[in-house]
């Protein structure tokens, strides 16, 4: 968690405050474990569930890695041309109270608990 706190402390103040709120929400209420991967915070339970990505606009994107597999896809999620990942731009801590965001998180957690992550679709493992 120390590497996450170090990362958050280096963000601009508005993003840092929001990022701390997101991390607290994910870790405390949903028991996700944060890890710094690819230079940004990812959140895991059995596998990766979501990540936060600071935007140049000052917002923070909360992205769900397996959104393409959601049974119910909330309208607030945007794929932005990505095939698997969809996210929402957050501007303030109050954005975390959006009921559609809670639905997206519960979908992500259900997938993580019930359907093992097998990697991106279309990729086949090569035999040695």
C-alpha positions in Angstrom: 0.0 0.0 0.0 3.0 2.3 0.6 3.8 2.4 -3.2 0.1 3.4 -3.8 0.2 6.2 -1.2 3.5 7.4 -2.7 2.0 7.4 -6.2 -1.2 9.3 -5.0 0.9 11.9 -3.1 2.6 12.9 -6.4 -0.7 13.7 -8.2 -2.0 17.2 -8.5 -4.1 18.1 -5.4 -7.6 17.7 -7.0 -6.7 14.4 -8.5 -4.9 13.2 -5.4 -7.9 13.9 -3.1 -10.2 12.1 -5.5 -7.8 9.2 -6.0 -7.5 8.7 -2.2 -11.3 8.6 -2.0 -11.5 6.0 -4.8 -8.7 3.9 -3.2 -10.4 4.0 0.2 -13.8 3.1 -1.4 -12.4 0.1 -3.3 -10.1 -1.2 -0.5 -12.3 -0.7 2.5 -15.8 -1.5 1.2 -14.9 -4.1 -1.5 -11.8 -5.6 0.0 -9.7 -5.2 -3.1 -5.9 -5.1 -3.0 -4.1 -2.3 -4.7 -0.9 -2.8 -6.7 1.0 -0.4 -8.9 1.2 -1.9 -12.4 2.1 -0.2 -15.6 2.7 2.9 -13.6 -0.9 3.3 -12.2 -2.9 1.7 -9.4 -4.7 -1.6 -10.3 -7.1 -3.3 -7.9 -7.2 -7.1 -7.4 -9.2 -9.7 -5.7 -8.5 -13.1 -7.5 -7.4 -11.2 -10.6 -7.4 -7.6 -11.8 -10.7 -6.0 -11.4 -10.2 -2.3 -12.2 -7.7 0.5 -12.3 -7.5 4.3 -11.8 -5.9 6.4 -14.5 -5.4 10.2 -14.1 -6.4 12.2 -17.1 -4.8 15.4 -18.4 -8.1 17.1 -18.0 -7.9 16.7 -14.2 -10.4 13.9 -14.0 -9.7 10.4 -12.9 -10.8 7.4 -15.0 -12.0 4.3 -13.1 -11.8 1.6 -15.7 -13.0 -2.0 -15.5 -10.8 -4.5 -17.2 -13.5 -7.1 -18.1 -16.4 -4.7 -18.9 -17.0 -6.5 -22.2 -18.1 -9.5 -20.2 -20.6 -7.7 -17.9 -24.1 -9.1 -18.0 -25.5 -5.6 -17.4 -23.4 -2.8 -18.8 -24.2 0.5 -17.2 -24.6 3.4 -19.6 -22.1 5.5 -17.7 -19.2 3.3 -18.9 -17.4 4.3 -22.0 -15.2 1.9 -24.0 -13.3 4.7 -25.8 -12.5 2.4 -28.7 -11.1 -0.3 -26.4 -12.3 -3.9 -26.9 -12.4 -5.1 -23.3 -12.0 -2.2 -20.9 -14.6 0.5 -20.2 -14.4 3.3 -17.7 -16.0 6.3 -16.2 -14.5 9.7 -15.7 -14.7 10.9 -12.1 -14.5 14.6 -11.2 -15.2 14.6 -7.4 -15.6 12.2 -4.6 -19.4 12.5 -4.7 -19.2 10.8 -8.1 -18.6 7.6 -6.3 -22.2 7.6 -5.0 -23.6 7.1 -8.6 -25.7 3.9 -8.4 -24.6 2.9 -11.9 -21.0 2.9 -10.7 -21.9 0.5 -7.9 -23.6 -1.7 -10.5 -20.5 -1.7 -12.6 -18.3 -2.6 -9.6 -20.6 -5.4 -8.5 -20.5 -6.8 -12.1 -16.7 -6.7 -12.1 -16.6 -8.4 -8.7 -19.1 -11.1 -9.7 -17.0 -11.9 -12.7 -13.8 -12.1 -10.7 -15.5 -14.4 -8.1 -17.3 -16.7 -10.6 -15.5 -16.7 -14.0 -11.7 -17.1 -14.0 -9.9 -14.6 -16.1 -8.5 -16.3 -19.2 -6.8 -13.4 -20.9 -7.9 -11.3 -23.9 -10.3 -13.0 -26.3 -8.9 -14.3 -29.5 -5.4 -15.0 -28.1 -4.5 -18.7 -28.1 -1.7 -20.1 -26.1 1.1 -21.5 -28.1 2.2 -25.0 -27.3 5.9 -25.5 -26.8 
